[in-house]
Structure formats: structure tokens, C-alpha cells
Amino acid sequence: MTLPPIPDAFRWTDESWGPALRCVPLGAIASHLFTTRRLQLSVVTDWWRVADALGVRRILTLTQIHGRGVVVVRRGVSTPRGKPEADILVSDDPEVAIAVRAADCVPLLLADSRNGAVAAVHAGWRGTAAGAATTAVDALGREFGSRPEDLVAAIGPSICSACYEVGSELVDAFAAAGHARHLIARWFVTTPPRRGAVESERPVLRLDVAAANRDQLMLAGVAETNIHMSGLCTAMHLDVLTSFRKEKDLAGRLAGVIRARP
Ligand SMILES: [Zn+2]
């Protein structure tokens, strides 16, 4: 297996199941990783491997519902039971790692360089329209006193705009959610029909969901230089990653996992 090239801020690491992706500046603050398709995550023992890699005994996951609900994990307070319904986890508890799962959606991890608190966010188009990234920054501030300028973010593998053809109803949903028109114009890319194409061929609309999350973090006050994008497309690297668009019900899931600084 050849691992795809990644930006300087990321590195591939060798774990008990195979490769994982880590972000170097984020790793300077908090233990974290993005899993690859080598780890199916369909059995509990796979999660134990991830827990081992991060040095914890428990990982809290969510029943993800494509929204912006937040679950808070607090040091010294009993961790929420089961898999609560939400798409954002924030934590200052180093005893428990927090994880989101995705296959094309954006897995986003955040850490506060000052107080060591962390967040994990699952943002597909619905969560992105709902402002999940911004909500996570707000939640870190509200729960742990985090300041946006102290946050470092890693945007894990997700579907790229070239592979993510969408319908115009998504533009309507983003507009209805209150996003500025110039941002919507930047996030939705229209490819004109090919030259010499038949007349019935219509322009194709695509969504850059990773860029939308980056922009939302910046609007929330996170410095652009502290936002690290893996640039990896889930649909283009099926030997290493997994894509719901490409593989439908056969798609696995990648996890973004992070642990608050002890
Ligand atoms: Zn792609």
C-alpha cells in the first residue's frame, strides 16, 4: 500500500492496525489521530486498539445525527454513558478520548494550546450548514474558557470538491441557515459544461466542505495559520481511506480521535 502524499503539517504513523494520520502542530498539544480503512471500527476490539494508541482506557463516541449538538466531557465528572446523539464533543478530561466517525464528511479536531481542552467535530454538509465548527469553538469557550486565538485545528480526510457533486437545494439550505452570500459562492463551485458539450449538459455544482469548515473556524476567530488541512480526499484514496459516495453501504468509517492534555 502506498500512502498518499500529505502536507508538511501532517505525518503518517505506524499503528497496531496499520497507518494513521496525525497533525504535527496539533500533536504538540494533544494526543490524537485519524484512523484509516485498515481499522474497520466495526468491533469493540478495534476501538481498544485506538484507545491503546492514545493511552486511554475509554473512548467516547456519538450517535451522529448531522447537527450541531454538543456533548461535554469534564474532568472529575462522570463521563456521559452510551453514545449520546450529537455531532460535537468537547473535553478537558485526559482520562477519556473523544471520537467522531466519518466517510466523506469532515472529521475536525481542535485543541487549546493554553489549557489543553479539545474538541472533535463531525461535519457533513448538514453539519457544515448548521455551523458545527463555529459551535465547537463557542462550546470550548463557554465550557473551558478557551480563546479562539489559542486553538489549533486539524481537518482530516473528507470528500474533495471535485468528487462532491451536489444539488442546488444545498445552496438553499446554506442560505436559509444564514451564511453570507459571498461565502456560499466560495464554498459551492460551479463547473461550466465542457466546451462543445451537448446543449442539454448542465453546469455541475460542487461543494468544498473542507474549505467551508476552515472558513467557519476563521470566522470564529481561529488563526488561518493554526488551521491545518490534510487535503486528502476520501473518494480518491480508497486503498487507504473510505468513501460513502464511492462505496455506499460497503463504506467503512474513519475516526478522528483526540485526548485532552493531562
Ligand atoms: Zn476527490
Residues whose N, C-alpha, C, O or C-beta is under 5 A from the ligand:
A	BS01	ZN	C160 A162 C163 C233 A235 M236
